[in-house]
Amino acid sequence: MGNKAQEHVDFHHLQHNKVQSASLKTLWITLSLTLFFTIVEVIGGIMSNSLALLSDSAHMISDVLALGLSMAAIYMARRASNSKYTYGYLRFEILASFLNGLALAIIAVGIFIEGVRRFITPQDINFQLMLIISSIGLIVNIVLTIILSRSMKEEENLNIQSALWHFIGDLLSSIGVIISAVLIYFTGMLWFDPLISMVIGCIIFVGGFRIIKESYLILMEAVPDKFDLEQIRQDLLEVEGVEDVHEMHLWAISSDHYSLTAHVFVRENIQPFCIILAINETLEKKYSITHSTIQTEHADIHPHGDYGRTFSQRSSRNT
């Protein structure tokens, strides 16, 4: 009996894991292309001595690390829940996204600082090599951005979104490096190189900040932006037998995986199981929320302090 008790795992009517075949395939293709071009761009950046190109190569290195984290998150999300991790490993996706966004922001700050240094002390640049490498980078980043955009339409995934932001930044970086090379060739003004790199850094920072913000809100278990908690409360109050809704929480475990809990005061003449069933149907049909925990209560039996007393008094007056 003891061994059986140790082997027991709680039954879950909903699976707390996520199989994302399309996202995984996309990330493998993206990682392979990114790793190849990163090596090319690092060598080209060093040989040409272009800060814009080096900043882009630094961003590409962060892309490789970010993609590795994203892939690890997808593999982790496949693992089933257990008695310790009752929600499975879905939250690892959000941790990976937060780290990706943080990496983007740190890289952007580093690029900006180096740009200021090169404004003060301009350095010679091999613009021909700079132009060749950045043109190849532009083609690669266009391809990768298209691949990731299509994957986002198939499966909602914050890691794919963060990877997409990385490559949108790379795409803009490649355009910026090309513009910088052309301007330096026609004007001879070397400060265009750090100027473009600083603009690239600002764009990268904005993308990183957005990913940090979105993943932070999930980690803090904030109500997702797509939901209006008060409107949901009003909809639940419309369910027959529900007299009050309180102690209500709605949060995301990971992208597109939501949970809701609520306590409800119910009429005594209606079977509480029927009320719970009606609430669950309302949540699923109106909001696509399929994981909910509803606790039915009686204001005079369950302790609720002043809130319960006020509700009871109001109910007595109404009757």
C-alpha positions, 0 to 999 in steps of 0.5 A: 500500500505504501508503494502505491501511495508513493506512485500516485499522481493526481488526475488532471482532466486537462493536460498541463503540457504543450506539444508544439511541433510546428514551433519546434521545427521552425526553431531548428531551421532558424537556429541552423541558419542563424548559427551559420550566419553568426560565424560569417558575421563575426569574422566579417565584423572583425575584418571590416572593423565596423561597429554596426556590423559587430553590433549586429553580430553580437545580436546574432550571438544573442539570437543563438542563445535565445533560440537555444533557450526557446527550444529548451522551453518547448521540450520542457513544456512537453513533459507531463505534470507530476505531484511536485510540478502540478502545472507541468513545466509550461512556466519554463516557456515564460522564464526563457522569454524573460531571459531572452528579453533581458538579453536583448535589453543588455545587448542594446545598452552595450551597443549604445555605449560602444557607439558613444565611444566611437563617436568620440574616437572614430575608426577606419572601416572596410566598407566593401566587406561591411556592405557584402556581409550586411547584404548577405545578412539582410537576405538571411534575416528576411527569410528567417522573419518570414519563417517565424511570422508564419509559425506564429500564425500556426501556434501561439508561443511567447518564445516564437514571438521573442525570437521573431523580435530578435530577427526583426531587430536583425533585419533592421540592423542589416538595413542599417548597416547597408545604409551606413556603408553607403553613406560612408562610401559617398561622404567619408563620414565615419560617424555614420557607423556608430550613429546607425549602430545606436539606432539599431540598439534603440530598436533592439531595446524596444523589442526586448522591453516588450518581451520583458513586460509581457513575460513579467506580467505572466510571472506576476500572475496578472490578469491577461490583457485579453480579458476584462475581469469585471465583465467576466464577473458580470457574466457569471452573475447572470448564471441562474443560481449565482448570487455573488462572485468574489475571491476571483483570480485569473492568470496565465500559466503560459501563453494561451493556457489560462486558469480561473478560480472564484468563490460564489454564493449560490441559492439553496434551492438549486443543485450546486453541481448544476451551477458549477456546470453552467459557470464552466460552460459560460467560461468556455463558450465566451472566453475559451477558459477551460481550466477553472475551479469554482467553490460554492459557498453560503454566506451564513456558514462560511466565514467572510467577515464584514463582506458576508454579513453585508451580503446576508443583510442585503439578501434578507432585505430583498427577500 
